[in-house]
């Protein structure tokens, strides 16, 4: 279910064979987070998405609804290597 000011972006979470993670998105220009500490990347991804949407598109983000939850995404990434794309619903401040 989407609300009136909510829109969809796709964020790709890559788990590389060398154990590093890469978070990027064609929907959010400039989003490139990478490293081996998944918990640090998890803490950074939402504020970075909000900042980039503001700086690139002048969209003030009120809240981010992760589908599935960001915790579920992190749990899945801790499993064997692979790439997952997740939908994120972003609500702008009307």
C-alpha positions in Angstrom: 0.0 0.0 0.0 1.3 3.4 -0.9 0.3 6.7 0.6 -0.3 9.9 -1.3 3.3 11.3 -1.2 5.1 7.9 -1.3 7.2 6.8 -4.2 9.4 3.8 -5.0 13.1 3.5 -5.5 15.2 0.4 -6.0 18.3 -0.2 -4.1 20.7 -3.0 -5.0 22.7 -4.7 -2.2 25.6 -6.8 -3.6 27.6 -9.2 -1.5 30.8 -9.8 -3.3 32.8 -13.0 -3.3 35.6 -11.3 -1.4 33.2 -10.6 1.5 32.7 -6.9 0.7 29.3 -5.3 0.3 28.2 -2.7 -2.2 25.0 -0.7 -2.0 23.9 1.3 -5.1 20.9 2.6 -6.9 20.1 4.0 -10.4 17.1 5.7 -8.6 19.4 7.6 -6.3 22.3 9.1 -8.2 25.5 9.1 -6.1 24.5 6.2 -3.9 27.5 4.0 -3.6 28.3 2.6 -0.2 30.9 -0.2 0.1 32.8 -2.0 2.8 33.1 -5.2 4.8 31.2 -3.9 7.9 27.6 -4.6 7.0 26.4 -3.1 10.3 28.1 0.2 9.5 26.6 0.2 6.0 23.2 -0.5 7.5 23.5 2.5 9.8 24.6 4.7 6.9 22.3 3.8 4.1 19.1 5.5 5.2 20.6 8.9 6.1 22.7 8.8 2.9 19.6 8.1 0.8 17.7 11.0 2.4 20.7 13.3 1.9 21.2 12.3 -1.8 17.5 12.7 -2.6 17.6 16.2 -1.1 20.9 17.3 -2.8 20.1 15.7 -6.2 16.4 16.1 -6.5 15.4 18.7 -3.8 13.1 16.0 -2.2 12.8 16.3 1.6 12.3 12.7 2.8 10.0 12.4 5.9 10.3 8.6 6.3 11.7 5.5 4.5 9.7 2.3 4.5 11.9 -0.7 3.6 10.3 -3.6 1.9 11.4 -6.0 3.3 12.6 -4.4 6.5 16.2 -3.3 6.6 16.8 -5.9 9.3 15.6 -8.6 7.0 17.8 -7.3 4.2 20.9 -7.4 6.5 20.0 -10.9 7.7 19.7 -12.1 4.0 23.0 -10.5 3.1 24.8 -12.4 5.9 23.8 -15.6 4.1 26.0 -17.0 1.2 27.0 -14.6 -1.6 24.5 -13.2 -4.0 22.8 -10.0 -5.2 19.4 -8.8 -4.0 17.4 -5.8 -5.1 14.9 -4.4 -2.7 12.1 -1.9 -3.0 12.1 1.1 -0.8 9.1 3.4 -0.3 10.1 6.9 0.4 7.6 9.5 1.7 8.4 13.1 1.0 7.5 15.9 3.3 4.5 17.5 1.6 
